[in-house]
């Protein structure tokens, strides 16, 4: 049974429930100009504002990005329904625009081990050495020592440090527990600027991986000043077997062609949407396979161990600058252990899986999973963007 991504790409299922009031910014690929454009939504129409803001990064550096977005004039490219429908590769008319990831020059960063359950799963991965068959027994052992509800334990607190001492004495300490309950967050580079894929696109799994999963996350958008100015959805595709073999393989586990998905739009903070909305979001996840397998999960941001503002402050500040801004995956509560196939093997993706990550105020991000070398090659980087904008006389 072949599943159809295009059937998921409708305005009523993709956009925030209050899309008419939301300050939404995104990007589309325009075949007629051979490059991307910055767009917003107005009354169901996609408006190209690249003449005012050549990049999404430029817009995010405005004093009030939401107000600047609403004031920008531009060209009507057509209905969001038509442009969304053209996002699925198998149904694409290559002469018409389609939606792509909503970021461009920003660094793409991610925080790991920010939820207690995902922290425990990372410890299990490490001790299982990438072997899913060993994970169930180790999961029982670890939760017996530390429990499965550490949501009230503040990282870096005296209580957390006492727990650390107990775990060291028991021989159960782990580098993942260090970043889960210690003072310093794990923040790493998820992908390179311009490399993310958007909703409707194929997302990539390294073909050597046999144990992997989606990671449904809220992604903050942060200006170069360190100000958090918006949010979107993301899928931090993870290779559990690779990272489980060694944390030093994090780059191979996380950064592969098409392994970072963002979208469908950035929702900018304004009087109707802000960081408190992010703090209380509940994300839903559905994985539907061609084999009939269905996995449902959720990630509740209220259970995060570190406040989103604290994580962002550890990413950017006097110690580290991002002149073009950055986006930051906040981590996930969801760590699938449901068996798929043989008992004890746990969950792993199959090619063709349709992954849907959704929350009412950010919409839905949908991707089909394929081998990373079977996904569209990333061949339009920052240099190509600058050349394209120069040819279009959009660089001031």
Secondary structure, 3 states (H helix, E strand, C coil): CCCCCHHHCCHHHHCCCCHHHCCEEEEEEECCCCEEEEEEEECCEEEECCCCCCCHHHHHCCCCHHHHHHHCCCEEEEEHHHHHHCCCHHHCCCCCCEEECCCCCCEEEEEECCCHHHHHHHHHHHHHCCCHHHHHHHHHHHHHHHCCCCCCCCCCCHHHHHHHHHHHHCCCCCHHHHHHHCCCCEEEEEECCCCCECCCCEEEECCCCCCEECCEEEEEEECCCCCEEEEEEEEECEEHHHHHHCHHHHHHHHCCCCCEEEEEEEEECECCECHHHHHCCEEEEEEECCCCCEEEEEEEHHHCCCCHHHHHHHHCECCECCCCCEEEECCCCCCCCCCCCCCCCCCCCCCCCEEEEEECCCEEEEEEEEEHHHCCCCCCCHHHHHHHHHHCCCCC
